[in-house]
Amino acid sequence: DEILEEAFAVVREAAWRVLKMRHYDVQLLAGLVLHEGRLAEMATGEGKTLVASLPTYLAALEGQGTLVVTVNEYLARRDAETIGQIYRFLGLTVGIVQADLETADRRDAYD
């Protein structure tokens, strides 16, 4: 991937500018693992959502739509509000799909 390093660097800088959070080296490695289509096991509090921002942005640059899935609606809302700030700073859109969405709203969230 010719743009991987630069894309990850851009996300890392955006995270710092927007949230005052910086990806640790181990989180960058986890982002690489996810980008390669593999699983990365991380414990609670190790920054899984921040890690997901790396391959998500890279996929967007490559023209691929991306879904970030979490275990419940609370985390979906929380992560869309926090990490969504990074995505929006980078020019991406963020949608939240929840159980109570009407069909039209659900479609909009996926777009």
Backbone torsions as a table, in degrees:
resi	resn	phi	psi	omega
1	ASP	NA	112.4	-175.3
2	GLU	-67.2	-29.7	-174.4
3	ILE	-105.2	4.9	-174.8
4	LEU	-57.9	-53.2	-176.3
5	GLU	-59.9	-45.4	-179.2
6	GLU	-66.8	-41.0	179.7
7	ALA	-62.9	-44.7	178.5
8	PHE	-64.0	-39.4	178.5
9	ALA	-63.6	-39.7	179.0
10	VAL	-63.8	-44.3	179.3
11	VAL	-64.7	-42.2	179.6
12	ARG	-60.3	-43.7	179.0
13	GLU	-68.1	-41.3	178.4
14	ALA	-61.8	-41.7	178.8
15	ALA	-60.8	-39.2	178.5
16	TRP	-67.5	-46.9	-177.8
17	ARG	-65.2	-38.5	-173.7
18	VAL	-88.4	-43.9	-172.4
19	LEU	-116.5	-3.1	-173.8
20	LYS	57.9	35.7	175.5
21	MET	-119.0	138.3	177.9
22	ARG	-126.1	131.9	178.2
23	HIS	-62.3	131.8	172.1
24	TYR	-76.3	162.0	-179.8
25	ASP	-55.6	-42.0	-179.3
26	VAL	-64.9	-31.1	176.6
27	GLN	-71.7	-35.9	174.9
28	LEU	-62.3	-41.4	177.7
29	LEU	-64.2	-40.6	177.8
30	ALA	-63.7	-37.9	176.3
31	GLY	-61.9	-39.5	177.2
32	LEU	-63.5	-43.6	178.3
33	VAL	-58.7	-46.2	179.1
34	LEU	-63.4	-41.6	179.2
35	HIS	-59.9	-33.6	179.3
36	GLU	-77.5	2.0	178.2
37	GLY	82.3	16.3	179.7
38	ARG	-105.3	169.7	179.0
39	LEU	-95.5	145.1	175.2
40	ALA	-124.8	118.0	179.5
41	GLU	-85.1	126.5	-180.0
42	MET	-137.0	142.3	-179.6
43	ALA	-80.0	168.0	175.9
44	THR	-56.5	132.5	176.9
45	GLY	86.4	3.2	-179.0
46	GLU	-91.9	2.9	172.7
47	GLY	91.3	36.8	-179.7
48	LYS	-58.4	-42.3	-177.7
49	THR	-67.5	-40.5	176.9
50	LEU	-64.8	-40.8	177.7
51	VAL	-59.5	-42.5	-177.8
52	ALA	-61.3	-23.5	179.9
53	SER	-64.2	-26.7	-177.3
54	LEU	-68.7	-61.2	179.8
55	PRO	-69.5	-24.4	177.5
56	THR	-63.9	-46.3	179.3
57	TYR	-66.2	-42.8	179.4
58	LEU	-60.1	-43.5	178.3
59	ALA	-62.1	-39.2	178.5
60	ALA	-63.1	-40.8	178.3
61	LEU	-63.2	-30.6	-180.0
62	GLU	-87.2	6.4	176.7
63	GLY	80.6	17.1	-179.8
64	GLN	-100.2	131.7	171.5
65	GLY	-70.8	148.9	-176.4
66	THR	-135.5	138.8	173.3
67	LEU	-114.0	131.7	173.7
68	VAL	-107.5	120.2	-174.5
69	VAL	-109.4	139.9	176.0
70	THR	-131.7	179.2	-167.8
71	VAL	-83.4	-18.9	179.8
72	ASN	-154.8	169.2	-175.5
73	GLU	-68.4	-33.3	177.7
74	TYR	-59.0	-49.8	-179.8
75	LEU	-65.7	-34.5	177.8
76	ALA	-61.4	-46.5	178.6
77	ARG	-64.7	-47.7	-178.4
78	ARG	-58.9	-47.8	-177.2
79	ASP	-69.0	-35.4	177.3
80	ALA	-65.2	-34.6	179.0
81	GLU	-73.6	-41.2	-176.3
82	THR	-85.0	-67.6	-177.1
83	ILE	-67.4	-25.2	175.1
84	GLY	-57.4	-28.3	176.7
85	GLN	-62.3	-38.0	177.2
86	ILE	-65.9	-48.4	-178.8
87	TYR	-58.4	-45.8	-179.3
88	ARG	-66.0	-37.4	176.2
89	PHE	-59.0	-34.5	-179.3
90	LEU	-87.9	4.0	176.3
91	GLY	89.2	11.4	178.9
92	LEU	-93.9	161.3	174.8
93	THR	-102.7	157.0	-178.1
94	VAL	-130.5	131.1	174.9
95	GLY	-129.2	154.1	178.7
96	ILE	-121.6	127.7	176.9
97	VAL	-106.1	121.3	179.5
98	GLN	-129.2	163.0	-172.7
99	ALA	-58.6	-34.3	-173.6
100	ASP	-89.3	9.3	-178.8
101	LEU	-72.3	138.0	171.9
102	GLU	-70.4	160.0	-176.1
103	THR	-55.7	-46.0	-178.8
104	ALA	-64.0	-41.4	179.1
105	ASP	-67.7	-37.0	177.9
106	ARG	-63.5	-43.9	177.8
107	ARG	-60.3	-44.8	179.0
108	ASP	-61.0	-39.3	-179.6
109	ALA	-63.7	-34.9	178.7
110	TYR	-76.9	-22.4	178.4
111	ASP	-82.7	NA	NA
